[in-house]
Amino acid sequence: MEHNHDGILERVRRDLPTDELLSDLSDLFKIFGDTTRCKILFALFESEMCVCAIAELLGMTQSAISHQLRILKDADLVGKRRDGKTIYYFLSDDHVRTIIAQGFEHLIEDDPEKEERT
């Protein structure tokens, strides 16, 4: 039996993003592929923080945290504000909050053991 997929293929081709947009999306998700960056984003999900507070929280050097924050800033995932000599970092917008929250929710759904560890 032969299937006719012409209608589906036409609709999907019409709605499929460009290769450039899909590449940008892939690059965005690669940024989430680093545990340290995920920890930073999760910390900023709770509160804006300065580099020294994030470094203390994660037990890392300020230099290492600054490097990761630069990557997150370049990807527009975090923003910063200056208060005197201190720079505070925060999640750039609600889209970033949604990505983190939904990703985490996906991980723990239907798994009571994972939910207990949160």
SULDAGI-V254192 format. One line per field, one symbol per residue. ss: DSSP state (H for helix, E for strand, C for the rest). psi: psi as a letter, one per 30 degrees, with the letter a starting at -180 (. if undefined). burial: # if it has 9 or more other C-alpha atoms within 8 Angstrom, else .. A space follows every 50 residues. Layout:
BEGIN
ss = ???
psi = ???
burial = ???
END
This chain:
BEGIN
ss = CCCCCHHHHHHHHHHCCCHHHHHHHHHHHHHCCCHHHHHHHHHHHHCCEE HHHHHHHHCCCHHHHHHHHHHHHHCCCEEEEEECCEEEEEECCHHHHHHH HHHHHHHHCCCHHHHHCC
psi = kkkjgeeeeeeeeefklleeeeeeeeeefeefgkeeeeeeeeefeelkll eeeeeeefhlleeeeeeeeeeeefggflllkkjbfkkkklkelfeeeeee eeeeeeefkgjeeeeff.
burial = .....................#.....#..##....#########..### #..###...#.#..##.##.###...###.......######...##..# .......#.....##...
END
